[in-house]
Amino acid sequence: MIRHVPFRLCFVVLLLSAVAACSAPAVVESSATAVTVRYGSLDGIEEATQLAQKTCAVHRKTARLRDTANFGLSERYGHFDCI
C-alpha cells in the first residue's frame, strides 16, 4: 500500500499540470495602450494575439506584439502594445 502512494501522487501532479497547461488564453492586464495575455504552451502565441486584437479593438486600435515571457509550460505571457 505504501508503494502506491508516490505513484498516485505523481499521477495527481501530472494531471493537474496538464489541466493548467490546457487553460484558455486570458487577459491579465489591459489599458488603452497595452495588453498582457497569459497563454499555455498548447495555445500558442497565435491565440493570444487574437485575444489581444479583440481587446485593443475596444479602443479602436490594433495589437502589436512587444515581447513574450515564458515561465514553464503553463505560464507564458504575451505583452502587446495597442497602436
PDB file of N, CA, C and O in Angstrom:
ATOM      1  N   MET A   1       0.818  -1.197   0.000  1.00  0.00           N
ATOM      2  CA  MET A   1       0.000   0.000   0.000  1.00  0.00           C
ATOM      3  C   MET A   1       0.859   1.257   0.000  1.00  0.00           C
ATOM      4  O   MET A   1       0.545   2.214  -0.707  1.00  0.00           O
ATOM      5  N   ILE A   2       1.915   1.273   0.763  1.00  0.00           N
ATOM      6  CA  ILE A   2       2.760   2.456   0.847  1.00  0.00           C
ATOM      7  C   ILE A   2       3.473   2.698  -0.487  1.00  0.00           C
ATOM      8  O   ILE A   2       3.745   3.846  -0.837  1.00  0.00           O
ATOM      9  N   ARG A   3       3.777   1.638  -1.231  1.00  0.00           N
ATOM     10  CA  ARG A   3       4.460   1.796  -2.512  1.00  0.00           C
ATOM     11  C   ARG A   3       3.600   2.526  -3.534  1.00  0.00           C
ATOM     12  O   ARG A   3       4.144   3.143  -4.450  1.00  0.00           O
ATOM     13  N   HIS A   4       2.288   2.478  -3.410  1.00  0.00           N
ATOM     14  CA  HIS A   4       1.386   3.092  -4.376  1.00  0.00           C
ATOM     15  C   HIS A   4       1.184   4.581  -4.136  1.00  0.00           C
ATOM     16  O   HIS A   4       0.740   5.292  -5.037  1.00  0.00           O
ATOM     17  N   VAL A   5       1.496   5.057  -2.961  1.00  0.00           N
ATOM     18  CA  VAL A   5       1.286   6.477  -2.650  1.00  0.00           C
ATOM     19  C   VAL A   5       2.136   7.376  -3.544  1.00  0.00           C
ATOM     20  O   VAL A   5       1.594   8.338  -4.089  1.00  0.00           O
ATOM     21  N   PRO A   6       3.443   7.126  -3.733  1.00  0.00           N
ATOM     22  CA  PRO A   6       4.213   8.003  -4.626  1.00  0.00           C
ATOM     23  C   PRO A   6       3.684   7.987  -6.063  1.00  0.00           C
ATOM     24  O   PRO A   6       3.656   9.026  -6.723  1.00  0.00           O
ATOM     25  N   PHE A   7       3.265   6.819  -6.549  1.00  0.00           N
ATOM     26  CA  PHE A   7       2.729   6.735  -7.899  1.00  0.00           C
ATOM     27  C   PHE A   7       1.456   7.562  -8.020  1.00  0.00           C
ATOM     28  O   PHE A   7       1.286   8.305  -8.987  1.00  0.00           O
ATOM     29  N   ARG A   8       0.570   7.438  -7.054  1.00  0.00           N
ATOM     30  CA  ARG A   8      -0.688   8.192  -7.090  1.00  0.00           C
ATOM     31  C   ARG A   8      -0.422   9.684  -6.989  1.00  0.00           C
ATOM     32  O   ARG A   8      -1.066  10.482  -7.670  1.00  0.00           O
ATOM     33  N   LEU A   9       0.519  10.061  -6.147  1.00  0.00           N
ATOM     34  CA  LEU A   9       0.856  11.475  -6.001  1.00  0.00           C
ATOM     35  C   LEU A   9       1.428  12.029  -7.309  1.00  0.00           C
ATOM     36  O   LEU A   9       1.068  13.130  -7.725  1.00  0.00           O
ATOM     37  N   CYS A  10       2.301  11.282  -7.946  1.00  0.00           N
ATOM     38  CA  CYS A  10       2.850  11.710  -9.240  1.00  0.00           C
ATOM     39  C   CYS A  10       1.751  11.827 -10.287  1.00  0.00           C
ATOM     40  O   CYS A  10       1.756  12.758 -11.092  1.00  0.00           O
ATOM     41  N   PHE A  11       0.824  10.901 -10.281  1.00  0.00           N
ATOM     42  CA  PHE A  11      -0.274  10.930 -11.235  1.00  0.00           C
ATOM     43  C   PHE A  11      -1.140  12.170 -11.039  1.00  0.00           C
ATOM     44  O   PHE A  11      -1.525  12.814 -12.015  1.00  0.00           O
ATOM     45  N   VAL A  12      -1.449  12.513  -9.788  1.00  0.00           N
ATOM     46  CA  VAL A  12      -2.270  13.687  -9.494  1.00  0.00           C
ATOM     47  C   VAL A  12      -1.538  14.964  -9.914  1.00  0.00           C
ATOM     48  O   VAL A  12      -2.143  15.859 -10.505  1.00  0.00           O
ATOM     49  N   VAL A  13      -0.251  15.051  -9.614  1.00  0.00           N
ATOM     50  CA  VAL A  13       0.530  16.232 -10.004  1.00  0.00           C
ATOM     51  C   VAL A  13       0.581  16.355 -11.519  1.00  0.00           C
ATOM     52  O   VAL A  13       0.431  17.455 -12.052  1.00  0.00           O
ATOM     53  N   LEU A  14       0.787  15.263 -12.210  1.00  0.00           N
ATOM     54  CA  LEU A  14       0.823  15.278 -13.670  1.00  0.00           C
ATOM     55  C   LEU A  14      -0.523  15.702 -14.253  1.00  0.00           C
ATOM     56  O   LEU A  14      -0.575  16.486 -15.201  1.00  0.00           O
ATOM     57  N   LEU A  15      -1.595  15.191 -13.692  1.00  0.00           N
ATOM     58  CA  LEU A  15      -2.931  15.539 -14.155  1.00  0.00           C
ATOM     59  C   LEU A  15      -3.220  17.025 -13.948  1.00  0.00           C
ATOM     60  O   LEU A  15      -3.751  17.679 -14.845  1.00  0.00           O
ATOM     61  N   LEU A  16      -2.882  17.555 -12.797  1.00  0.00           N
ATOM     62  CA  LEU A  16      -3.099  18.979 -12.529  1.00  0.00           C
ATOM     63  C   LEU A  16      -2.250  19.857 -13.439  1.00  0.00           C
ATOM     64  O   LEU A  16      -2.699  20.919 -13.871  1.00  0.00           O
ATOM     65  N   SER A  17      -1.045  19.428 -13.727  1.00  0.00           N
ATOM     66  CA  SER A  17      -0.188  20.182 -14.644  1.00  0.00           C
ATOM     67  C   SER A  17      -0.779  20.213 -16.048  1.00  0.00           C
ATOM     68  O   SER A  17      -0.734  21.240 -16.725  1.00  0.00           O
ATOM     69  N   ALA A  18      -1.327  19.094 -16.478  1.00  0.00           N
ATOM     70  CA  ALA A  18      -1.934  19.029 -17.805  1.00  0.00           C
ATOM     71  C   ALA A  18      -3.147  19.939 -17.899  1.00  0.00           C
ATOM     72  O   ALA A  18      -3.343  20.606 -18.915  1.00  0.00           O
ATOM     73  N   VAL A  19      -3.957  19.973 -16.860  1.00  0.00           N
ATOM     74  CA  VAL A  19      -5.139  20.837 -16.856  1.00  0.00           C
ATOM     75  C   VAL A  19      -4.721  22.299 -16.881  1.00  0.00           C
ATOM     76  O   VAL A  19      -5.335  23.103 -17.582  1.00  0.00           O
ATOM     77  N   ALA A  20      -3.690  22.654 -16.130  1.00  0.00           N
ATOM     78  CA  ALA A  20      -3.216  24.042 -16.105  1.00  0.00           C
ATOM     79  C   ALA A  20      -2.663  24.443 -17.472  1.00  0.00           C
ATOM     80  O   ALA A  20      -2.841  25.586 -17.895  1.00  0.00           O
ATOM     81  N   ALA A  21      -2.005  23.532 -18.158  1.00  0.00           N
ATOM     82  CA  ALA A  21      -1.438  23.849 -19.471  1.00  0.00           C
ATOM     83  C   ALA A  21      -2.513  23.990 -20.536  1.00  0.00           C
ATOM     84  O   ALA A  21      -2.268  24.606 -21.573  1.00  0.00           O
ATOM     85  N   CYS A  22      -3.682  23.443 -20.309  1.00  0.00           N
ATOM     86  CA  CYS A  22      -4.751  23.483 -21.298  1.00  0.00           C
ATOM     87  C   CYS A  22      -5.727  24.635 -21.094  1.00  0.00           C
ATOM     88  O   CYS A  22      -6.725  24.727 -21.809  1.00  0.00           O
ATOM     89  N   SER A  23      -5.462  25.505 -20.143  1.00  0.00           N
ATOM     90  CA  SER A  23      -6.386  26.610 -19.917  1.00  0.00           C
ATOM     91  C   SER A  23      -6.333  27.583 -21.086  1.00  0.00           C
ATOM     92  O   SER A  23      -5.291  27.756 -21.719  1.00  0.00           O
ATOM     93  N   ALA A  24      -7.451  28.207 -21.359  1.00  0.00           N
ATOM     94  CA  ALA A  24      -7.555  29.128 -22.499  1.00  0.00           C
ATOM     95  C   ALA A  24      -6.791  30.414 -22.211  1.00  0.00           C
ATOM     96  O   ALA A  24      -6.595  30.776 -21.050  1.00  0.00           O
ATOM     97  N   PRO A  25      -6.360  31.102 -23.261  1.00  0.00           N
ATOM     98  CA  PRO A  25      -5.691  32.392 -23.065  1.00  0.00           C
ATOM     99  C   PRO A  25      -6.606  33.362 -22.322  1.00  0.00           C
ATOM    100  O   PRO A  25      -7.824  33.347 -22.500  1.00  0.00           O
ATOM    101  N   ALA A  26      -6.001  34.199 -21.492  1.00  0.00           N
ATOM    102  CA  ALA A  26      -6.775  35.151 -20.706  1.00  0.00           C
ATOM    103  C   ALA A  26      -6.041  36.480 -20.608  1.00  0.00           C
ATOM    104  O   ALA A  26      -4.814  36.518 -20.510  1.00  0.00           O
ATOM    105  N   VAL A  27      -6.797  37.560 -20.634  1.00  0.00           N
ATOM    106  CA  VAL A  27      -6.213  38.888 -20.461  1.00  0.00           C
ATOM    107  C   VAL A  27      -5.887  39.061 -18.986  1.00  0.00           C
ATOM    108  O   VAL A  27      -6.757  38.918 -18.126  1.00  0.00           O
ATOM    109  N   VAL A  28      -4.627  39.370 -18.700  1.00  0.00           N
ATOM    110  CA  VAL A  28      -4.172  39.564 -17.335  1.00  0.00           C
ATOM    111  C   VAL A  28      -4.241  41.041 -16.969  1.00  0.00           C
ATOM    112  O   VAL A  28      -4.579  41.404 -15.842  1.00  0.00           O
ATOM    113  N   GLU A  29      -3.916  41.877 -17.935  1.00  0.00           N
ATOM    114  CA  GLU A  29      -3.895  43.321 -17.705  1.00  0.00           C
ATOM    115  C   GLU A  29      -4.184  44.011 -19.027  1.00  0.00           C
ATOM    116  O   GLU A  29      -3.701  43.580 -20.074  1.00  0.00           O
ATOM    117  N   SER A  30      -4.965  45.074 -18.987  1.00  0.00           N
ATOM    118  CA  SER A  30      -5.211  45.811 -20.224  1.00  0.00           C
ATOM    119  C   SER A  30      -5.480  47.276 -19.927  1.00  0.00           C
ATOM    120  O   SER A  30      -5.985  47.641 -18.865  1.00  0.00           O
ATOM    121  N   SER A  31      -5.129  48.093 -20.892  1.00  0.00           N
ATOM    122  CA  SER A  31      -5.410  49.530 -20.850  1.00  0.00           C
ATOM    123  C   SER A  31      -5.603  49.970 -22.288  1.00  0.00           C
ATOM    124  O   SER A  31      -5.611  49.137 -23.194  1.00  0.00           O
ATOM    125  N   ALA A  32      -5.757  51.252 -22.508  1.00  0.00           N
ATOM    126  CA  ALA A  32      -5.923  51.758 -23.867  1.00  0.00           C
ATOM    127  C   ALA A  32      -4.624  51.672 -24.664  1.00  0.00           C
ATOM    128  O   ALA A  32      -4.642  51.777 -25.890  1.00  0.00           O
ATOM    129  N   THR A  33      -3.496  51.480 -23.977  1.00  0.00           N
ATOM    130  CA  THR A  33      -2.200  51.473 -24.670  1.00  0.00           C
ATOM    131  C   THR A  33      -1.510  50.115 -24.691  1.00  0.00           C
ATOM    132  O   THR A  33      -0.602  49.912 -25.496  1.00  0.00           O
ATOM    133  N   ALA A  34      -1.913  49.169 -23.824  1.00  0.00           N
ATOM    134  CA  ALA A  34      -1.213  47.881 -23.760  1.00  0.00           C
ATOM    135  C   ALA A  34      -2.118  46.780 -23.232  1.00  0.00           C
ATOM    136  O   ALA A  34      -3.095  47.035 -22.528  1.00  0.00           O
ATOM    137  N   VAL A  35      -1.765  45.541 -23.592  1.00  0.00           N
ATOM    138  CA  VAL A  35      -2.490  44.351 -23.151  1.00  0.00           C
ATOM    139  C   VAL A  35      -1.470  43.268 -22.827  1.00  0.00           C
ATOM    140  O   VAL A  35      -0.497  43.087 -23.559  1.00  0.00           O
ATOM    141  N   THR A  36      -1.694  42.546 -21.725  1.00  0.00           N
ATOM    142  CA  THR A  36      -0.887  41.380 -21.388  1.00  0.00           C
ATOM    143  C   THR A  36      -1.816  40.174 -21.363  1.00  0.00           C
ATOM    144  O   THR A  36      -2.847  40.182 -20.690  1.00  0.00           O
ATOM    145  N   VAL A  37      -1.433  39.127 -22.112  1.00  0.00           N
ATOM    146  CA  VAL A  37      -2.254  37.918 -22.238  1.00  0.00           C
ATOM    147  C   VAL A  37      -1.450  36.727 -21.726  1.00  0.00           C
ATOM    148  O   VAL A  37      -0.304  36.522 -22.125  1.00  0.00           O
ATOM    149  N   ARG A  38      -2.068  35.937 -20.831  1.00  0.00           N
ATOM    150  CA  ARG A  38      -1.468  34.690 -20.370  1.00  0.00           C
ATOM    151  C   ARG A  38      -1.981  33.567 -21.261  1.00  0.00           C
ATOM    152  O   ARG A  38      -3.176  33.490 -21.546  1.00  0.00           O
ATOM    153  N   TYR A  39      -1.080  32.699 -21.700  1.00  0.00           N
ATOM    154  CA  TYR A  39      -1.486  31.578 -22.557  1.00  0.00           C
ATOM    155  C   TYR A  39      -0.629  30.369 -22.224  1.00  0.00           C
ATOM    156  O   TYR A  39       0.457  30.500 -21.659  1.00  0.00           O
ATOM    157  N   GLY A  40      -1.121  29.204 -22.576  1.00  0.00           N
ATOM    158  CA  GLY A  40      -0.406  27.966 -22.313  1.00  0.00           C
ATOM    159  C   GLY A  40       0.401  27.522 -23.513  1.00  0.00           C
ATOM    160  O   GLY A  40       0.289  28.092 -24.599  1.00  0.00           O
ATOM    161  N   SER A  41       1.214  26.499 -23.310  1.00  0.00           N
ATOM    162  CA  SER A  41       2.071  26.014 -24.387  1.00  0.00           C
ATOM    163  C   SER A  41       1.263  25.411 -25.532  1.00  0.00           C
ATOM    164  O   SER A  41       1.712  25.427 -26.678  1.00  0.00           O
ATOM    165  N   LEU A  42       0.082  24.881 -25.239  1.00  0.00           N
ATOM    166  CA  LEU A  42      -0.744  24.289 -26.285  1.00  0.00           C
ATOM    167  C   LEU A  42      -1.509  25.331 -27.085  1.00  0.00           C
ATOM    168  O   LEU A  42      -1.879  25.082 -28.232  1.00  0.00           O
ATOM    169  N   ASP A  43      -1.752  26.508 -26.488  1.00  0.00           N
ATOM    170  CA  ASP A  43      -2.494  27.558 -27.175  1.00  0.00           C
ATOM    171  C   ASP A  43      -1.639  28.242 -28.228  1.00  0.00           C
ATOM    172  O   ASP A  43      -2.085  28.425 -29.361  1.00  0.00           O
ATOM    173  N   GLY A  44      -0.452  28.611 -27.883  1.00  0.00           N
ATOM    174  CA  GLY A  44       0.435  29.301 -28.804  1.00  0.00           C
ATOM    175  C   GLY A  44       0.174  30.795 -28.819  1.00  0.00           C
ATOM    176  O   GLY A  44      -0.858  31.276 -28.349  1.00  0.00           O
ATOM    177  N   ILE A  45       1.120  31.501 -29.362  1.00  0.00           N
ATOM    178  CA  ILE A  45       1.045  32.955 -29.399  1.00  0.00           C
ATOM    179  C   ILE A  45      -0.040  33.431 -30.365  1.00  0.00           C
ATOM    180  O   ILE A  45      -0.518  34.558 -30.244  1.00  0.00           O
ATOM    181  N   GLU A  46      -0.433  32.592 -31.318  1.00  0.00           N
ATOM    182  CA  GLU A  46      -1.463  32.999 -32.286  1.00  0.00           C
ATOM    183  C   GLU A  46      -2.793  33.272 -31.596  1.00  0.00           C
ATOM    184  O   GLU A  46      -3.447  34.276 -31.879  1.00  0.00           O
ATOM    185  N   GLU A  47      -3.195  32.384 -30.693  1.00  0.00           N
ATOM    186  CA  GLU A  47      -4.459  32.591 -29.979  1.00  0.00           C
ATOM    187  C   GLU A  47      -4.362  33.770 -29.018  1.00  0.00           C
ATOM    188  O   GLU A  47      -5.336  34.497 -28.824  1.00  0.00           O
ATOM    189  N   ALA A  48      -3.199  33.960 -28.423  1.00  0.00           N
ATOM    190  CA  ALA A  48      -3.001  35.115 -27.544  1.00  0.00           C
ATOM    191  C   ALA A  48      -3.090  36.410 -28.347  1.00  0.00           C
ATOM    192  O   ALA A  48      -3.628  37.407 -27.865  1.00  0.00           O
ATOM    193  N   THR A  49      -2.567  36.396 -29.564  1.00  0.00           N
ATOM    194  CA  THR A  49      -2.617  37.578 -30.427  1.00  0.00           C
ATOM    195  C   THR A  49      -4.060  37.899 -30.806  1.00  0.00           C
ATOM    196  O   THR A  49      -4.448  39.067 -30.830  1.00  0.00           O
ATOM    197  N   GLN A  50      -4.851  36.882 -31.099  1.00  0.00           N
ATOM    198  CA  GLN A  50      -6.259  37.111 -31.438  1.00  0.00           C
ATOM    199  C   GLN A  50      -7.009  37.748 -30.272  1.00  0.00           C
ATOM    200  O   GLN A  50      -7.815  38.657 -30.473  1.00  0.00           O
ATOM    201  N   LEU A  51      -6.748  37.276 -29.061  1.00  0.00           N
ATOM    202  CA  LEU A  51      -7.391  37.860 -27.892  1.00  0.00           C
ATOM    203  C   LEU A  51      -6.932  39.297 -27.665  1.00  0.00           C
ATOM    204  O   LEU A  51      -7.734  40.156 -27.298  1.00  0.00           O
ATOM    205  N   ALA A  52      -5.643  39.559 -27.884  1.00  0.00           N
ATOM    206  CA  ALA A  52      -5.127  40.921 -27.748  1.00  0.00           C
ATOM    207  C   ALA A  52      -5.745  41.846 -28.799  1.00  0.00           C
ATOM    208  O   ALA A  52      -6.043  43.005 -28.513  1.00  0.00           O
ATOM    209  N   GLN A  53      -5.936  41.328 -30.019  1.00  0.00           N
ATOM    210  CA  GLN A  53      -6.568  42.133 -31.075  1.00  0.00           C
ATOM    211  C   GLN A  53      -7.987  42.534 -30.670  1.00  0.00           C
ATOM    212  O   GLN A  53      -8.392  43.681 -30.858  1.00  0.00           O
ATOM    213  N   LYS A  54      -8.733  41.589 -30.117  1.00  0.00           N
ATOM    214  CA  LYS A  54     -10.105  41.891 -29.685  1.00  0.00           C
ATOM    215  C   LYS A  54     -10.112  42.909 -28.552  1.00  0.00           C
ATOM    216  O   LYS A  54     -10.974  43.786 -28.507  1.00  0.00           O
ATOM    217  N   THR A  55      -9.161  42.796 -27.645  1.00  0.00           N
ATOM    218  CA  THR A  55      -9.098  43.718 -26.514  1.00  0.00           C
ATOM    219  C   THR A  55      -8.716  45.122 -26.969  1.00  0.00           C
ATOM    220  O   THR A  55      -9.301  46.099 -26.502  1.00  0.00           O
ATOM    221  N   CYS A  56      -7.752  45.235 -27.864  1.00  0.00           N
ATOM    222  CA  CYS A  56      -7.345  46.550 -28.372  1.00  0.00           C
ATOM    223  C   CYS A  56      -8.430  47.164 -29.262  1.00  0.00           C
ATOM    224  O   CYS A  56      -8.548  48.387 -29.341  1.00  0.00           O
ATOM    225  N   ALA A  57      -9.221  46.322 -29.932  1.00  0.00           N
ATOM    226  CA  ALA A  57     -10.277  46.819 -30.820  1.00  0.00           C
ATOM    227  C   ALA A  57     -11.326  47.617 -30.061  1.00  0.00           C
ATOM    228  O   ALA A  57     -11.988  48.478 -30.641  1.00  0.00           O
ATOM    229  N   VAL A  58     -11.485  47.343 -28.775  1.00  0.00           N
ATOM    230  CA  VAL A  58     -12.424  48.114 -27.953  1.00  0.00           C
ATOM    231  C   VAL A  58     -12.031  49.589 -27.950  1.00  0.00           C
ATOM    232  O   VAL A  58     -12.889  50.466 -27.843  1.00  0.00           O
ATOM    233  N   HIS A  59     -10.731  49.858 -28.067  1.00  0.00           N
ATOM    234  CA  HIS A  59     -10.214  51.231 -28.081  1.00  0.00           C
ATOM    235  C   HIS A  59      -9.914  51.716 -29.509  1.00  0.00           C
ATOM    236  O   HIS A  59      -9.232  52.721 -29.708  1.00  0.00           O
ATOM    237  N   ARG A  60     -10.439  50.978 -30.493  1.00  0.00           N
ATOM    238  CA  ARG A  60     -10.226  51.282 -31.916  1.00  0.00           C
ATOM    239  C   ARG A  60      -8.746  51.274 -32.297  1.00  0.00           C
ATOM    240  O   ARG A  60      -8.276  52.125 -33.052  1.00  0.00           O
ATOM    241  N   LYS A  61      -8.025  50.288 -31.753  1.00  0.00           N
ATOM    242  CA  LYS A  61      -6.600  50.124 -32.022  1.00  0.00           C
ATOM    243  C   LYS A  61      -6.321  48.679 -32.384  1.00  0.00           C
ATOM    244  O   LYS A  61      -7.180  47.814 -32.220  1.00  0.00           O
ATOM    245  N   THR A  62      -5.117  48.419 -32.878  1.00  0.00           N
ATOM    246  CA  THR A  62      -4.697  47.052 -33.188  1.00  0.00           C
ATOM    247  C   THR A  62      -3.536  46.669 -32.271  1.00  0.00           C
ATOM    248  O   THR A  62      -2.784  47.524 -31.804  1.00  0.00           O
ATOM    249  N   ALA A  63      -3.409  45.378 -32.027  1.00  0.00           N
ATOM    250  CA  ALA A  63      -2.362  44.875 -31.132  1.00  0.00           C
ATOM    251  C   ALA A  63      -1.090  44.577 -31.913  1.00  0.00           C
ATOM    252  O   ALA A  63      -1.129  44.028 -33.014  1.00  0.00           O
ATOM    253  N   ARG A  64       0.043  44.952 -31.316  1.00  0.00           N
ATOM    254  CA  ARG A  64       1.360  44.619 -31.876  1.00  0.00           C
ATOM    255  C   ARG A  64       2.170  43.973 -30.758  1.00  0.00           C
ATOM    256  O   ARG A  64       2.314  44.547 -29.679  1.00  0.00           O
ATOM    257  N   LEU A  65       2.698  42.781 -31.017  1.00  0.00           N
ATOM    258  CA  LEU A  65       3.468  42.052 -30.009  1.00  0.00           C
ATOM    259  C   LEU A  65       4.746  42.808 -29.667  1.00  0.00           C
ATOM    260  O   LEU A  65       5.562  43.102 -30.541  1.00  0.00           O
ATOM    261  N   ARG A  66       4.909  43.119 -28.381  1.00  0.00           N
ATOM    262  CA  ARG A  66       6.120  43.797 -27.906  1.00  0.00           C
ATOM    263  C   ARG A  66       7.167  42.769 -27.502  1.00  0.00           C
ATOM    264  O   ARG A  66       8.307  42.831 -27.963  1.00  0.00           O
ATOM    265  N   ASP A  67       6.784  41.812 -26.632  1.00  0.00           N
ATOM    266  CA  ASP A  67       7.682  40.736 -26.228  1.00  0.00           C
ATOM    267  C   ASP A  67       6.897  39.624 -25.531  1.00  0.00           C
ATOM    268  O   ASP A  67       5.704  39.759 -25.257  1.00  0.00           O
ATOM    269  N   THR A  68       7.593  38.530 -25.253  1.00  0.00           N
ATOM    270  CA  THR A  68       6.973  37.406 -24.564  1.00  0.00           C
ATOM    271  C   THR A  68       7.831  37.031 -23.360  1.00  0.00           C
ATOM    272  O   THR A  68       9.028  37.317 -23.312  1.00  0.00           O
ATOM    273  N   ALA A  69       7.194  36.388 -22.399  1.00  0.00           N
ATOM    274  CA  ALA A  69       7.891  35.871 -21.221  1.00  0.00           C
ATOM    275  C   ALA A  69       7.386  34.462 -20.963  1.00  0.00           C
ATOM    276  O   ALA A  69       6.178  34.234 -20.908  1.00  0.00           O
ATOM    277  N   ASN A  70       8.298  33.522 -20.806  1.00  0.00           N
ATOM    278  CA  ASN A  70       7.941  32.123 -20.576  1.00  0.00           C
ATOM    279  C   ASN A  70       8.398  31.705 -19.191  1.00  0.00           C
ATOM    280  O   ASN A  70       9.574  31.829 -18.850  1.00  0.00           O
ATOM    281  N   PHE A  71       7.456  31.207 -18.392  1.00  0.00           N
ATOM    282  CA  PHE A  71       7.746  30.707 -17.061  1.00  0.00           C
ATOM    283  C   PHE A  71       7.250  29.266 -16.971  1.00  0.00           C
ATOM    284  O   PHE A  71       6.302  28.983 -16.238  1.00  0.00           O
ATOM    285  N   GLY A  72       7.867  28.372 -17.694  1.00  0.00           N
ATOM    286  CA  GLY A  72       7.453  26.973 -17.698  1.00  0.00           C
ATOM    287  C   GLY A  72       6.408  26.711 -18.766  1.00  0.00           C
ATOM    288  O   GLY A  72       6.179  27.538 -19.649  1.00  0.00           O
ATOM    289  N   LEU A  73       5.775  25.544 -18.673  1.00  0.00           N
ATOM    290  CA  LEU A  73       4.811  25.139 -19.689  1.00  0.00           C
ATOM    291  C   LEU A  73       3.493  25.893 -19.606  1.00  0.00           C
ATOM    292  O   LEU A  73       2.895  26.225 -20.630  1.00  0.00           O
ATOM    293  N   SER A  74       3.041  26.163 -18.389  1.00  0.00           N
ATOM    294  CA  SER A  74       1.699  26.726 -18.257  1.00  0.00           C
ATOM    295  C   SER A  74       1.676  28.229 -18.054  1.00  0.00           C
ATOM    296  O   SER A  74       0.601  28.828 -18.052  1.00  0.00           O
ATOM    297  N   GLU A  75       2.821  28.851 -17.885  1.00  0.00           N
ATOM    298  CA  GLU A  75       2.851  30.283 -17.656  1.00  0.00           C
ATOM    299  C   GLU A  75       3.650  30.979 -18.737  1.00  0.00           C
ATOM    300  O   GLU A  75       4.868  31.121 -18.636  1.00  0.00           O
ATOM    301  N   ARG A  76       2.965  31.401 -19.747  1.00  0.00           N
ATOM    302  CA  ARG A  76       3.563  32.178 -20.829  1.00  0.00           C
ATOM    303  C   ARG A  76       2.756  33.448 -20.977  1.00  0.00           C
ATOM    304  O   ARG A  76       1.529  33.431 -20.880  1.00  0.00           O
ATOM    305  N   TYR A  77       3.440  34.535 -21.208  1.00  0.00           N
ATOM    306  CA  TYR A  77       2.781  35.831 -21.304  1.00  0.00           C
ATOM    307  C   TYR A  77       3.199  36.537 -22.580  1.00  0.00           C
ATOM    308  O   TYR A  77       4.375  36.550 -22.943  1.00  0.00           O
ATOM    309  N   GLY A  78       2.220  37.125 -23.257  1.00  0.00           N
ATOM    310  CA  GLY A  78       2.483  37.965 -24.409  1.00  0.00           C
ATOM    311  C   GLY A  78       2.137  39.385 -24.035  1.00  0.00           C
ATOM    312  O   GLY A  78       1.040  39.666 -23.553  1.00  0.00           O
ATOM    313  N   HIS A  79       3.089  40.283 -24.263  1.00  0.00           N
ATOM    314  CA  HIS A  79       2.875  41.707 -23.962  1.00  0.00           C
ATOM    315  C   HIS A  79       2.686  42.446 -25.292  1.00  0.00           C
ATOM    316  O   HIS A  79       3.559  42.424 -26.160  1.00  0.00           O
ATOM    317  N   PHE A  80       1.549  43.087 -25.428  1.00  0.00           N
ATOM    318  CA  PHE A  80       1.173  43.742 -26.674  1.00  0.00           C
ATOM    319  C   PHE A  80       0.977  45.241 -26.457  1.00  0.00           C
ATOM    320  O   PHE A  80       0.494  45.677 -25.411  1.00  0.00           O
ATOM    321  N   ASP A  81       1.359  46.012 -27.464  1.00  0.00           N
ATOM    322  CA  ASP A  81       1.052  47.437 -27.481  1.00  0.00           C
ATOM    323  C   ASP A  81      -0.199  47.623 -28.320  1.00  0.00           C
ATOM    324  O   ASP A  81      -0.341  46.979 -29.360  1.00  0.00           O
ATOM    325  N   CYS A  82      -1.108  48.487 -27.895  1.00  0.00           N
ATOM    326  CA  CYS A  82      -2.272  48.848 -28.696  1.00  0.00           C
ATOM    327  C   CYS A  82      -1.912  50.117 -29.453  1.00  0.00           C
ATOM    328  O   CYS A  82      -1.720  51.178 -28.858  1.00  0.00           O
ATOM    329  N   ILE A  83      -1.822  49.993 -30.776  1.00  0.00           N
ATOM    330  CA  ILE A  83      -1.404  51.148 -31.602  1.00  0.00           C
ATOM    331  C   ILE A  83      -2.473  51.532 -32.584  1.00  0.00           C
ATOM    332  O   ILE A  83      -2.294  52.476 -33.353  1.00  0.00           O
TER     333      ILE A  83
END
